[in-house]
């Protein structure tokens, strides 16, 4: 699937019928050969957008997966770079990509950190957190940041209603809901449960001050709105 080096349809099916943790353990060796890895142009655009907001010392990549986002922290942070994920398989791949990073296996809803980071990033992971868990997630990140620390992540614009992308995402989420209703363990991955207005509200309730900025280098939609926005949530 996707590329000759990527997972087969059978491997993706086995992954989808596993828990989130075990599914990513199974997919880890071939993950970077799928479209699920954050593309380099997005990583580069985020790096460029954040550079004027520095300097930063210690950086955290939340749900780091195979380590693609660690390169963003390497470009921006003068101090230590840490990645956290709960899949041992994904962390093993991240270790190959960046042998000098501090990599920790942990649940993002129970982060094992004191306030020690100046910058926290995350790429493509928030669909794994149900709305009821997002306040806990943001509280954990808030607790892990130093005063003045920044949580940031790119957020794509929702596809136009009725477009092919709209129906694709709606159909994917519907299939996942049916799968999780009839099969255990659940595999939490939804594309339509992390909406900007809700996210801004939950970040504010957690204690962050929040702003968004368009990532203009990633283009605009037909209506002129940006395809991606950068969410900037700062701990006062």
C-alpha positions as CSV (number, residue, x, y, z in Angstrom):
1,X,0.0,0.0,0.0
2,X,1.1,3.6,-0.8
3,X,4.7,2.6,-1.8
4,X,6.5,-0.7,-2.5
5,X,8.2,-0.2,0.9
6,X,4.9,0.5,2.8
7,X,2.6,-1.9,4.6
8,X,0.4,-4.4,2.7
9,X,-3.3,-4.2,2.9
10,X,-3.2,-7.3,5.2
11,X,-0.8,-5.6,7.6
12,X,-2.9,-2.5,7.8
13,X,-6.0,-4.6,8.5
14,X,-4.2,-6.4,11.4
15,X,-3.0,-3.0,12.7
16,X,-6.6,-1.6,12.5
17,X,-7.9,-4.5,14.5
18,X,-5.3,-4.1,17.3
19,X,-5.1,-1.6,20.1
20,X,-3.5,1.8,19.3
21,X,-0.3,0.9,21.0
22,X,0.1,-2.6,19.5
23,X,-1.1,-1.3,16.1
24,X,1.7,1.2,16.0
25,X,4.2,-1.4,17.2
26,X,3.3,-3.5,14.2
27,X,3.4,-0.5,11.7
28,X,6.6,1.1,13.1
29,X,9.2,-0.3,10.7
30,X,7.1,0.8,7.6
31,X,5.5,3.9,9.0
32,X,7.7,6.4,7.2
33,X,6.8,4.8,3.9
34,X,3.1,5.8,4.4
35,X,1.2,9.1,4.1
36,X,0.7,9.1,7.8
37,X,4.1,10.5,8.4
38,X,4.1,14.3,8.6
39,X,5.4,15.5,5.2
40,X,8.7,17.4,5.2
41,X,7.2,20.6,3.7
42,X,4.9,20.9,6.8
43,X,7.8,20.3,9.2
44,X,9.9,22.9,7.4
45,X,7.1,25.4,7.3
46,X,6.4,25.0,11.0
47,X,10.2,25.4,11.7
48,X,10.3,28.6,9.7
49,X,7.2,30.0,11.4
50,X,8.6,29.3,14.9
51,X,12.1,30.5,14.4
52,X,11.3,34.2,15.1
53,X,9.5,33.2,18.3
54,X,12.7,31.8,19.8
55,X,15.2,31.2,21.2
56,X,14.1,28.0,22.9
57,X,16.1,25.8,25.3
58,X,14.6,22.4,26.0
59,X,12.1,20.9,23.5
60,X,9.5,18.2,23.7
61,X,7.9,16.2,20.8
62,X,4.6,14.9,22.1
63,X,3.6,11.5,20.6
64,X,6.8,11.6,18.6
65,X,6.3,8.4,16.6
66,X,9.3,7.6,14.4
67,X,10.8,11.0,15.2
68,X,10.0,13.2,12.3
69,X,9.2,16.2,14.6
70,X,12.5,15.9,16.4
71,X,14.1,17.6,13.5
72,X,12.0,20.7,14.1
73,X,13.2,20.8,17.7
74,X,16.8,20.2,16.6
75,X,16.5,23.3,14.4
76,X,15.0,25.5,17.1
77,X,16.2,24.4,20.6
78,X,19.7,25.0,22.0
79,X,19.2,22.5,24.8
80,X,18.0,18.9,25.2
81,X,15.5,17.4,22.8
82,X,13.0,14.9,24.2
83,X,10.4,12.7,22.4
84,X,7.6,10.8,24.2
85,X,5.4,8.1,22.8
86,X,3.7,5.0,24.2
87,X,4.6,2.7,21.3
88,X,7.9,0.9,21.9
89,X,8.2,0.1,18.2
90,X,7.8,3.7,17.1
91,X,10.4,4.8,19.7
92,X,12.8,2.2,18.3
93,X,12.5,3.9,14.9
94,X,12.9,7.3,16.4
95,X,16.1,6.2,18.1
96,X,17.5,5.2,14.8
97,X,16.6,8.5,13.3
98,X,18.0,10.6,16.2
99,X,20.3,8.5,18.5
100,X,21.1,11.5,20.8
101,X,17.5,12.5,21.6
102,X,16.1,11.6,25.0
103,X,13.2,9.2,24.2
104,X,10.7,8.2,26.8
105,X,7.9,5.6,26.6
106,X,4.9,7.1,28.4
107,X,1.2,7.9,28.0
108,X,0.6,11.5,26.9
109,X,-2.3,11.6,29.4
110,X,0.1,10.9,32.3
111,X,3.4,12.7,31.3
112,X,6.3,12.0,33.7
113,X,7.7,15.5,33.6
114,X,8.2,18.5,36.0
115,X,8.0,22.0,34.4
116,X,11.2,21.6,32.3
117,X,10.4,22.4,28.6
118,X,10.3,25.7,26.7
119,X,8.8,24.4,23.5
120,X,6.4,21.5,22.9
121,X,5.3,20.4,19.5
122,X,3.1,17.6,18.1
123,X,2.4,16.5,14.6
124,X,-0.7,14.5,13.6
125,X,-1.3,12.8,16.9
126,X,-4.4,14.6,18.3
127,X,-6.9,12.4,16.5
128,X,-6.0,9.7,19.0
129,X,-7.5,11.6,21.9
130,X,-11.3,11.7,22.3
131,X,-12.8,15.1,23.2
132,X,-13.3,14.0,26.8
133,X,-9.6,13.4,27.1
134,X,-8.3,16.6,25.5
135,X,-8.5,18.7,28.7
136,X,-6.4,16.1,30.5
137,X,-3.9,16.1,27.6
138,X,-3.6,19.8,27.7
139,X,-3.2,19.9,31.5
140,X,-0.4,17.4,31.2
141,X,1.4,19.5,28.6
142,X,0.8,22.7,30.6
143,X,2.4,21.1,33.7
144,X,5.4,20.0,31.7
145,X,6.2,23.5,30.4
146,X,8.2,26.2,32.1
147,X,6.5,29.6,32.7
148,X,6.4,31.3,29.3
149,X,6.7,27.9,27.5
150,X,5.0,27.3,24.2
151,X,2.8,24.4,22.9
152,X,2.4,24.6,19.2
153,X,1.1,22.4,16.4
154,X,-0.2,22.8,12.8
155,X,-3.9,22.4,12.3
156,X,-5.3,21.8,8.8
157,X,-8.4,23.7,7.7
158,X,-11.5,21.4,7.5
159,X,-12.3,20.4,3.9
160,X,-15.3,22.2,2.2
161,X,-18.6,20.5,3.0
162,X,-19.5,18.1,0.2
163,X,-16.0,17.9,-1.2
164,X,-14.3,14.5,-1.8
165,X,-12.0,15.1,1.2
166,X,-15.0,15.9,3.4
167,X,-16.8,12.6,2.5
168,X,-13.6,10.7,2.9
169,X,-12.9,11.9,6.4
170,X,-16.6,11.5,7.4
171,X,-16.6,8.0,6.0
172,X,-13.3,7.1,7.8
173,X,-14.6,8.3,11.2
174,X,-17.9,6.5,10.7
175,X,-16.0,3.2,9.9
176,X,-13.9,3.7,13.0
177,X,-16.9,4.3,15.2
178,X,-18.6,1.1,14.0
179,X,-15.3,-0.8,14.4
180,X,-14.9,0.4,18.0
181,X,-18.5,-0.4,18.8
182,X,-18.2,-4.1,17.8
183,X,-14.5,-4.9,18.3
184,X,-12.1,-4.7,21.3
185,X,-9.6,-3.4,22.0
186,X,-10.6,0.0,20.5
187,X,-8.4,1.8,18.0
188,X,-9.0,5.5,18.7
189,X,-8.2,7.5,15.5
190,X,-10.7,10.2,14.4
191,X,-10.2,13.0,12.0
192,X,-13.1,15.2,12.9
193,X,-12.9,15.4,16.7
194,X,-10.1,18.1,16.9
195,X,-11.7,21.3,15.7
196,X,-10.1,24.7,16.1
197,X,-12.9,26.4,18.1
198,X,-13.1,23.5,20.6
199,X,-9.4,23.2,20.8
200,X,-9.0,26.9,21.5
201,X,-11.6,26.7,24.3
202,X,-10.0,23.7,26.0
203,X,-6.5,25.2,25.8
204,X,-7.8,28.4,27.4
205,X,-9.6,26.5,30.1
206,X,-6.3,24.7,30.8
207,X,-4.6,28.1,31.4
208,X,-2.9,28.8,28.1
209,X,-3.1,32.0,26.2
210,X,-3.9,31.1,22.6
211,X,-3.4,32.6,19.2
212,X,-3.3,31.2,15.7
213,X,-1.3,32.3,12.7
214,X,-1.7,31.2,9.1
215,X,1.1,29.2,7.6
216,X,1.1,31.0,4.3
217,X,3.9,28.9,2.7
218,X,1.5,25.9,2.7
219,X,-1.0,27.7,0.4
220,X,-4.6,28.7,0.6
221,X,-7.9,27.1,-0.2
222,X,-10.1,28.2,-3.0
223,X,-12.0,30.6,-0.7
224,X,-8.7,32.3,0.2
225,X,-8.4,31.0,3.7
226,X,-5.1,29.3,4.7
227,X,-4.8,25.5,4.3
228,X,-3.0,25.3,7.6
229,X,-2.9,27.4,10.8
230,X,-0.3,27.3,13.5
231,X,-1.8,27.1,17.0
232,X,0.4,28.9,19.5
233,X,-0.6,28.2,23.1
234,X,1.6,29.8,25.7
235,X,1.8,29.1,29.4
236,X,1.8,32.5,31.2
